[in-house]
Amino acid sequence: MASAAAELGYPLVVKPRTGGSTMGCRWCAMRSHVPAWATAAAHGEVLCEKCVAGIEVTVGNLGDNPPRAFPTLEIV
């Protein structure tokens, strides 16, 4: 997490690389929030992203032949 913070700065969103947008997802405002990394790592490889203010929306999909899109949802 230290290398991600050095490159991206704080605040960071720390989450598992796979498994959706909420399982193990944590907001990390400063270096002392190391437990955020451990929580995310418990679910697999970790992804760190720069926290961006705004509305988060998602569109789920199912299958690939042909893919079927679900309705757009706002994540609050």
C-alpha positions as CSV (number, residue, x, y, z in Angstrom):
1,M,0.0,0.0,0.0
2,A,2.9,2.4,0.7
3,S,4.0,2.3,-3.0
4,A,0.4,2.9,-4.2
5,A,0.1,5.8,-1.7
6,A,3.4,7.3,-2.9
7,E,2.2,7.2,-6.5
8,L,-1.4,8.1,-6.1
9,G,-1.5,10.0,-2.8
10,Y,-4.3,9.8,-0.2
11,P,-7.2,9.2,0.1
12,L,-7.2,5.7,-1.5
13,V,-9.8,3.1,-2.1
14,V,-8.4,-0.3,-1.2
15,K,-10.3,-3.3,-2.5
16,P,-9.9,-6.9,-3.8
17,R,-9.0,-7.0,-7.5
18,T,-11.9,-9.4,-8.1
19,G,-15.3,-10.1,-6.5
20,G,-17.3,-7.0,-7.1
21,S,-17.1,-3.4,-5.8
22,T,-18.0,-3.8,-2.2
23,M,-16.6,-7.1,-0.7
24,G,-13.6,-6.1,1.3
25,C,-13.6,-2.5,0.0
26,R,-12.1,0.1,2.4
27,W,-11.5,3.8,2.2
28,C,-8.0,4.7,3.4
29,A,-7.4,8.4,4.4
30,M,-3.8,8.0,5.8
31,R,-0.9,5.7,6.3
32,S,-2.2,4.6,9.7
33,H,-5.2,2.8,8.0
34,V,-3.1,-0.3,7.3
35,P,-6.1,-2.5,8.4
36,A,-7.8,-1.5,5.2
37,W,-5.1,-3.4,3.3
38,A,-5.5,-6.5,5.5
39,T,-9.3,-6.5,5.0
40,A,-9.0,-6.3,1.2
41,A,-6.2,-8.9,1.2
42,A,-8.4,-11.4,3.0
43,H,-10.4,-11.6,-0.3
44,G,-7.4,-12.0,-2.7
45,E,-5.1,-9.7,-4.7
46,V,-5.5,-6.0,-3.7
47,L,-6.2,-3.1,-5.9
48,C,-5.5,0.5,-4.8
49,E,-7.3,3.4,-6.6
50,K,-7.2,7.2,-6.0
51,C,-10.4,8.2,-4.3
52,V,-12.4,10.5,-6.6
53,A,-15.4,12.5,-5.4
54,G,-18.6,11.9,-7.3
55,I,-21.4,9.5,-8.0
56,E,-20.5,5.8,-8.5
57,V,-22.6,3.8,-10.9
58,T,-22.3,0.2,-12.1
59,V,-23.8,-2.0,-14.7
60,G,-23.6,-5.7,-14.0
61,N,-23.6,-8.3,-16.8
62,L,-24.2,-12.0,-17.0
63,G,-22.9,-14.5,-19.5
64,D,-21.0,-13.9,-22.7
65,N,-23.0,-15.6,-25.5
66,P,-24.6,-13.1,-25.8
67,P,-23.9,-11.0,-22.7
68,R,-26.9,-9.7,-20.8
69,A,-26.7,-6.3,-19.2
70,F,-28.6,-5.5,-16.0
71,P,-30.0,-2.1,-15.2
72,T,-27.7,0.7,-14.2
73,L,-27.4,1.2,-10.4
74,E,-26.0,3.9,-8.2
75,I,-23.8,2.7,-5.4
76,V,-24.4,4.7,-2.3
